[in-house]
Amino acid sequence: MTQVTIQAPRNPMQRPRIEKVVVNICTGKSGEPLQRAMDVLQQITGHRACQRKAKRTVRDWGVRQGEPIACMVSLRRETARAFLKKALDANGNRLKKSSFDDKGNFSFGIREHIQIAGVRYDPAVGIFGMDVCATMGKGGYRVKKRRYLTSHVGKAQLLTPEESINYLKESFGIEVVE
């Protein structure tokens, strides 16, 4: 298989960028474990976490519909970039190719939050795993998603997984494994 290299486009609207990074911790229980997870997210990201509720009842797990069981934080701009750098370092600067979707977005998990640089283990808090989801895009794509005067976006503005992978290799020095 031949390796295709894509050069960075000269047009700034054609360059890939990180739109947002969403960090999610699911505890499966409300109350004290969820509050500790929210504290961990606030410590790691510097932003206040919001709770997420269960979509349906699962009796085997003791979860009721509407019960808060998870927390998440959305990061944008420089805070998203800084957190993504720390999260990728915790993941060994490696991503699976299957982590990328057809729009260039990617997701990965961190087994223990103490793998992130600068976070220390606290026995009172415990250890939490988390999911990190990054949304990628190009400038001008907002035209399609906005409420007022939505318009068509050409194929050149759609991000491909290859462009996203090349951007991450150049910006963060990651390695993509099969």
ABEGO torsion letter per residue (X at the ends): XBBBBBBBBABAAABBBBABBBBBBBAGBBEAAAAAAAAAAAAAAGBBBBBBBBABBBAAAGBBBGBBABBBBBBBEAAAAAAAAAAAAAAGGBBBAAABBAAGBBBBBBABAAABBGBBBBAAAEBBBBBBBBBBBBBGAAAAABABGBBBBBAAABBBAAAAAAAAAAAAGBBBBX
